[in-house]
């Protein structure tokens, strides 16, 4: 692949509460996982509250281990040890590559008991890396500057490119930076047409972006994934709800890097960070 970043599979779309509706039955999700491993995807991200995704991933645990696929799961702050062991049971793993605090706040990131338990989990060999997933620039900065944090997972997309450039200390591998929401929960795919009205300002913006992608001989999802792969992130997660979307991600990863002219043209599509830092607010903003 062209990019030095690892292409990862995000399993949030396996949960019916995530983003906008996409029909993803259990058979389809298993197919997506198996196909991802076979195609060389090196990282799979899940969480205890992504529906049944941990249990579904567990059905492919042996194959993922044989393929050296890194598995990350996330837990909300609070007593962690027992809940991690429950997650490992569902995943059919003895240990996890990465454990993150899910949607971590400033309070979570600085809570002594939370930090101590995360460090204990790592010291006992139950997680190789520990860290946090965050929203917005300030919490991401706090996480990346925390000595206990090996990994920070942040949102990053053409519409919201603010976080990663703001992390001035980002260097590959120290600490690791994982980019997520690169397709904006389906907004940067054709699924936007089923949710956005024709008079919606955001739909007009996205239609212009779609035409620009076509001028560059790409689909909009390919452009969005390529844009994220060209960031300083170590891992780029792509939320996949359909098997054909995995093929799109593979094509994007094989494309050459975007050039300076293309990157400059994409700057006009960035939205204010206060509107896009938390995707849970998106439907009310459209």
N, C-alpha and C positions, 0 to 999 in steps of 0.2 A: 504494500500500500504506500501511497505517496506520502501521507502524513506520518509524523513521528508519534502522534497521539494514538492511544489505543481506542479502537472502536468498541463501544460497549452497548449492551442491550439493557434498556430500562423496562421493568415489568409493571410500572404503574398502570399502563393501559389495560392490564389484565383485571384491574379492579373496576367494577361498574360505576364507582363514585368518581372516577378520574376523568377530567376533561369533558369532551363531548362524546355522545354515544358512538360506540363502534362494536359491532357484533363479534365477540371473541369468545367462542365456547371453549370448553376444556380441551377438546381434541385439537382445536386450532392452536391454543397456547402451547401444548406439548409439541406440536409440529414446529412452531416458531423456535422454541428452545432447542430442539434437536437440530433444526436447520442452521441456527446460529452457531452452535458448537461445531457442526460439520464445516461451516464456511470460514471458520477461524476467528470468530468473535472471541476476544480474550477476557471479557469482563461482563458480569451480569449483576445488575443492581435490583434489590428488592427491599421489602420492609414488612414488618409484622402486621401492619394494617393495610397492606395491598391485597385485600380480599384473600383468596386462597393461593396466592402466588408462591409463597414459601413451600407449601405442600406440593404444588405442581412441579416446582423446581426440584424438589426432593426425588421425584420419580426419575429424573435424569442425573442424579448426583454422581453415580459412578462414571457416566460418560463425561461429565464436566471435569471430574478429577483426572481422568485419563487425558483429556485435552488441555490440562493445565489452565483451565478457566478460573479466573479469580471471581469469588462470590462476595458481594457486599450486602449486608442487611442493615436496617436502621430501626432503632427503638426510640420512643420518646423518653425524655428525662424522667427520672424516678428510680425506684429499686430496679436494677438492671440484670443482676446475675441470673435470677430464676427465669426471667423473661427471655434472656439470651439462650439459656438451656432449652427452653420450649421451642424457640426458633430453630436451634440446631437440630432438635428432634424432628421438626417438620421438614427441614432441609436434608435430613439424613447425613449430617456431617458431625465430626467430632470437634471441629474448630472452623472458624470463619476467617477468610482473608482480611476482611475489613468490617468493622463495626462503627456505625456513625450514630450520633445523637440526631434524631429526626426533627427537622425544622427547629433547630436550636436557637434559643434567644440569648441575649446578654446574660440573663439570670442563669440559664442552664450552663453557659460556657464558663461561668465563674464560680459556680456552686462547688464548694470543697468536697462535699460527699459524692456528688456526681463524678467529679474528676478522679477522686480516689478509687471509686468503683470501676471506672473505665480503665484506670491504670492497673488495677488488680486483675481485671479480665485479660489484659495484655500480658501481664507478668505470669499468669497461670497458663498461657499459651492457648487461650480460647479464641483470641483474635490476634492476627499478625500485625494489623494496623488499627488505630482508633482515631476518631475525629468527629466531625460534625457536618451536617447539611444545614445551610443557612439561607436566609433571604436578605437581599439588600447589601449595600457596600459595607456599612459599619459593622454588622455582625460577622461578615466574611473576614474583614480585617482583624477583628478580635480573635476569631478562630485561628487564622493563619499565623498570628503572632503569639499564640498560646503554646508554651513549651511542650505540653502533653499531646498536642494535636498533630497527628501524622498526615491527616487528610482533611481537606475542606471541599465540600461539594456545593456548587453555586449555580444559579440560573445564568444562562447565556444564550443569546439568539440575535438574529438580525434586528429584531424589534427591541431587544433589551441587551445591548452589548456593554453595559456600563460597569459591571462588577469586576470581571477579570482584569481589564486595564487599570482599575483602581487599586489592585493588589500589587503595589510597587515591589514587594519582596518576592514575587512569584519567580521561581526558577524550577525547571523541571526536576521533580523528585524530592524537593525539600521546601516545604511539605508538598505532598501530591495535591494537585488541583483537578477536580472532576467537574466537567460541565454537563448540566442537565437542561431539560426543557428546551432543547434546540429547535424543536418543531412547535413550540408554544401550545402544547396539549392538543395538537391537531390543527391549530389555526394556520400553520404554514403548510397545510396539505389541502387536498380537494375537499376535505370534510368541512372546511369553512363555509362552503356553499349551502350546506344544509342548516346552518345556524344563523348566518348573517343576512339581514335584509338587503335588497338591492340598493337602498338609499343610505345604507350604513357607511359612515366615513371610513371606518376601518376596512370594509370590503373594497372600497375604492382604492385605498392605499395598497391593499394586498393584490388587487388586480393589476395595478401598475408594476408591482414587484414581480408578479407572475410573468408579465410581458417582458420584463427585463431579463428574467431567467431564460425565457425562450430565445431571446436575442443571443444569449451566450450558449445556446444549445443545451440547456438544462431544464429540468422540471423545477418547480419551486421547492419541493422537499430536498432535491439533490443540492440546490444552491444553499439552502439553510444548513444542511449537514456539512457541506464543504466549508462554509463560512466558520462553523464551530471547530472543525478539524484544523483550520488555519490559525486558531487562537493559541495562546501559550499553555492551554490545558494539557494535562497528561493523559486524561481519559475523557472521551466524549460519549455520553449516553444518548441513545436514540430510542425513544419510546415506540415500540412496535405493537400494533394491534392486528395487523394482517400479514400473512406470509409474504405477499408481494412487496410490502414496505421494507422487509429485510433486504430484498434484492436492490431496492432503491438506495439503501444505506451503503451497500457494497459498491455500487457504481459511483456514488459520491466519494467514497474513500479512495477509489482508484483514479479519480480525476486529478489533474494538476492543480497546484495551489492557485487561488485567486490572485490576480496581479494588482498592483497599486491602483490602477485606473478603476478596476472593478470594485475594490474595497472603498474607494472614494465615492463611487456612485451609490453604494449601499448606505452611506452615512445618513442620507436624508430620510431613511425609513426608520431610524431609531426613535423610539418613543420615550417620553420622560420617565426617569427611573421610579418616581413616586407613583406612577400609574401602573408600572409593570413589574415592580420588585416582587409582588406577591400574586401569583397566578389565580388565587382564590378570588381576587377582586376583578378579574378580567370580564366576566359576563356583564357586570354592572357598568363597565366602562365602554362597552362596545356600542 
